[in-house]
Amino acid sequence: MKNVLVLTGAGQIGLAIVRSIGSGMKIVVSDKSAANAASAALLLNNAGFDAVEHSCDISSKESVAELIKFSKELGPITAFVNAAGVSPSQASIETILKVDLYGTAMLIEEIGKVIEPNGVGVTISSQSGHRMPALGEEKDRLLATTPVEELLSLDFLQPENISNTLHAYQLAKRCNVKRVMAEAVKWGTKKARINSISPGIIVTPLAIDEFNGPRGNFYKEMFAKCPAGRPGTSDEVADLAQLIMDSRSSFITGSDFLIDGGATASYFYGPLQPKA
């Protein structure tokens, strides 16, 4: 019986990561769209991997439970990659909070209950969480430690207190990072590790939606004026994931890794600084 790698979100970044780490493993490819999961699994199998598809809505605890049950029947879960989510141009404030904030928090908690000793996980966050002004110690702690089923009841996460979908997305991604820190403590009781990666502009179908959306010019200016001078690729994110999921990185857990070509640096200290 092979060790199992669970992937949630069958997009370009998630697939690039499992291609880099999934050799010799049973890969469960899950996505809210059954068709997307099936086509991604076929792509992996045609490249020599051992993959099987499963549909999963990460905003549903019942759906996540079904995914975990399905995966455990195939073997011990030793690796986990979460690349599921929606973008500010794709969804409403409520959907972003339900999927990117609550869904991610619930998912990493549930996977943490079944991850094998010495297992490892990574969840994809975003540079957006680094752009928002500091929330303060109290709100950070609430995002990190509030019981998952109570998260969406927090006062500052009520839709009337959120200015737009980008603000909701920033809150969700800030929560991802704080939640990973808190969950790393629990995962550590099994000598398992979990970290997050915060990509900048990475060329994927989702990013192209953003380029063509209401904030398209903002994103194009962002990668044009960042130190790298270009957007990134899914394979570059996968290279980072491969490093932090490898046994050579066994001292790294509860951390977030910003990979944005220096766009956040430029936002605070360079030509991307917001005009006064």
C-alpha positions in Angstrom: 0.0 0.0 0.0 1.4 3.4 -1.0 1.6 6.5 1.0 -1.2 8.9 0.0 -0.8 12.6 -1.1 -4.0 14.5 -0.9 -4.4 17.5 -3.3 -7.3 19.9 -2.9 -7.7 22.3 -5.9 -6.8 20.8 -9.2 -5.3 24.1 -10.7 -1.9 24.8 -12.2 -0.1 25.5 -8.9 -1.5 22.4 -7.1 -0.6 20.2 -10.1 2.9 21.6 -10.4 3.5 20.8 -6.7 2.3 17.2 -6.9 4.3 16.6 -10.0 7.4 17.7 -8.1 6.8 15.6 -5.0 4.3 12.8 -5.9 6.4 10.2 -7.6 5.8 6.8 -6.0 2.8 8.0 -4.0 -0.9 7.5 -4.5 -2.2 10.9 -5.4 -5.8 11.9 -4.6 -6.7 14.8 -6.9 -9.8 16.6 -5.5 -11.6 19.7 -6.8 -15.1 21.1 -6.4 -15.5 20.3 -10.1 -15.6 16.6 -10.7 -14.7 17.2 -14.3 -11.6 19.2 -13.3 -10.5 16.5 -10.9 -10.9 13.8 -13.5 -9.0 15.7 -16.2 -6.2 16.5 -13.8 -5.9 12.9 -12.6 -5.8 11.7 -16.2 -3.1 14.2 -17.0 -1.0 12.9 -14.1 -1.6 9.3 -15.0 -0.6 9.9 -18.6 2.7 11.3 -17.2 3.4 8.2 -15.2 1.9 9.1 -11.8 -0.6 7.1 -9.8 -3.6 9.4 -9.4 -7.3 9.1 -8.7 -9.9 11.8 -8.7 -12.5 12.8 -6.1 -14.8 15.8 -6.0 -14.6 17.9 -2.8 -16.0 21.3 -1.8 -13.6 22.6 0.9 -16.3 24.9 2.3 -18.3 21.8 3.3 -17.2 19.9 6.4 -19.2 16.9 5.2 -17.5 17.0 1.8 -14.0 17.2 3.4 -14.9 14.2 5.7 -15.8 12.2 2.6 -12.5 13.1 1.0 -10.5 12.0 4.0 -12.4 8.8 4.3 -11.9 8.0 0.6 -8.1 8.9 0.9 -7.5 6.8 4.1 -9.0 3.8 2.4 -6.2 4.0 -0.2 -3.4 4.2 2.4 -1.8 6.4 5.1 -2.0 10.1 4.4 1.6 11.4 4.6 1.4 14.5 2.4 -1.2 17.2 1.8 -1.4 20.2 -0.6 -4.2 22.7 -0.5 -4.4 24.9 -3.6 -8.2 25.4 -3.6 -9.7 28.8 -3.5 -11.5 31.6 -5.3 -10.2 35.1 -6.3 -11.6 38.6 -5.7 -12.8 38.8 -9.3 -14.5 35.5 -9.2 -16.7 35.6 -6.1 -18.7 37.6 -3.5 -17.4 38.6 -0.1 -19.5 35.8 1.5 -18.1 33.2 -0.9 -14.5 34.3 -0.4 -14.9 34.1 3.4 -16.7 30.7 3.2 -14.1 29.1 0.9 -10.8 30.8 1.4 -11.1 31.6 5.1 -13.4 29.1 6.7 -12.8 26.3 4.2 -9.0 26.5 4.5 -9.1 26.7 8.3 -11.4 23.7 8.5 -9.5 21.7 6.0 -6.1 22.0 7.6 -7.6 21.2 11.0 -9.4 18.0 9.7 -6.3 16.8 7.7 -4.2 17.5 10.9 -6.3 14.9 12.7 -5.4 12.1 10.3 -1.9 13.1 9.0 0.6 10.4 9.6 3.6 10.9 12.0 6.3 12.8 10.1 3.7 13.8 7.5 3.9 17.2 5.8 1.5 19.7 4.4 1.4 23.0 2.6 -1.5 25.4 1.9 -1.4 28.1 -0.8 -2.1 31.6 0.6 -1.4 34.9 -1.2 0.8 38.0 -1.1 -2.5 39.8 -0.5 -2.3 38.8 3.2 1.0 40.8 3.4 -0.4 44.0 2.0 -3.2 44.6 4.5 -2.3 46.8 7.5 -1.6 45.0 10.8 -4.8 43.9 12.5 -3.3 43.8 15.9 -2.5 41.0 18.4 -6.1 40.4 19.4 -7.5 40.0 15.9 -4.5 37.9 14.8 -5.1 35.6 17.8 -8.8 35.3 17.0 -8.0 34.4 13.4 -5.5 31.8 14.6 -7.4 30.1 17.5 -11.1 30.7 17.2 -12.9 27.4 16.9 -13.3 26.8 13.2 -17.1 26.7 13.3 -17.2 30.1 15.0 -14.8 31.9 12.7 -17.4 33.4 10.4 -19.2 34.8 13.5 -16.3 37.1 14.3 -17.5 40.7 14.3 -14.7 42.0 12.0 -15.5 39.3 9.5 -19.1 40.3 9.0 -19.8 41.4 5.4 -21.0 44.9 6.5 -17.5 45.4 8.0 -15.6 44.5 4.8 -15.2 47.1 2.1 -15.0 44.9 -1.0 -14.0 41.5 -2.3 -10.3 42.3 -2.2 -10.5 43.2 1.4 -12.3 39.9 2.1 -9.5 38.1 0.2 -6.8 39.9 2.2 -8.5 38.9 5.5 -8.9 35.3 4.3 -5.2 35.1 3.4 -4.1 36.7 6.6 -6.2 34.1 8.4 -4.5 31.3 6.4 -1.1 32.3 7.6 -2.2 32.7 11.3 -4.1 29.4 11.1 -1.1 27.6 9.8 0.9 28.9 12.7 -1.6 27.6 15.3 -2.2 24.3 13.5 1.6 23.7 13.3 1.5 23.3 17.1 -1.1 20.6 16.9 0.6 18.9 13.9 3.8 18.9 15.9 2.4 16.5 18.4 2.6 13.9 15.6 6.0 15.3 14.5 4.2 16.4 11.3 4.7 19.8 9.7 2.6 22.3 7.9 3.5 25.6 6.2 2.0 28.1 3.9 3.2 29.7 0.6 2.1 33.2 -0.4 2.5 33.6 -4.1 2.4 36.9 -6.0 1.3 37.1 -9.6 1.6 33.6 -11.0 0.3 33.0 -14.5 -2.6 30.6 -14.2 -6.1 30.6 -15.6 -7.3 32.2 -12.3 -4.6 35.0 -12.7 -5.7 35.6 -16.3 -9.2 36.1 -15.0 -7.7 38.8 -12.7 -5.8 40.4 -15.6 -9.1 40.7 -17.5 -11.1 41.8 -14.4 -11.7 45.2 -12.8 -8.2 45.2 -11.2 -6.4 44.0 -14.3 -4.3 47.1 -14.8 -3.3 47.1 -11.1 -2.0 43.5 -11.4 -0.2 44.2 -14.7 1.5 47.3 -13.1 2.4 45.1 -10.1 4.5 42.6 -11.9 5.9 45.3 -14.3 7.2 47.3 -11.3 8.4 44.6 -9.0 12.1 43.8 -8.9 11.7 40.6 -10.9 9.9 42.6 -13.6 7.6 39.7 -14.6 4.9 37.4 -13.2 5.9 34.0 -11.8 5.2 30.4 -12.9 3.6 27.5 -11.2 6.8 25.5 -11.4 8.6 28.2 -9.4 6.0 27.8 -6.6 6.4 24.1 -6.9 10.2 24.3 -6.5 9.6 26.2 -3.2 7.0 23.7 -2.1 9.3 20.8 -2.9 12.0 22.4 -0.7 9.9 23.0 2.4 8.1 19.6 2.1 11.4 17.8 1.9 13.0 16.1 4.9 15.9 18.5 4.6 13.5 21.2 5.9 12.4 19.2 8.9 13.0 22.2 11.2 10.6 24.4 9.2 6.9 24.4 10.4 4.3 27.0 11.0 5.9 29.4 8.6 4.8 31.4 5.6 6.9 31.9 2.5 6.3 34.9 0.3 7.2 34.3 -3.4 6.2 37.4 -5.4 9.2 38.6 -7.3 9.6 41.4 -4.8 6.2 42.9 -5.4 5.5 43.3 -1.7 8.9 44.9 -1.2 8.1 47.4 -4.0 4.7 48.0 -2.5 6.2 49.2 0.8 9.5 50.6 -0.3 9.6 51.0 -4.1 7.6 52.3 -7.1 4.5 50.3 -6.1 4.0 52.4 -3.0 0.4 53.7 -2.8 0.3 57.5 -3.6 -0.5 59.6 -0.5 
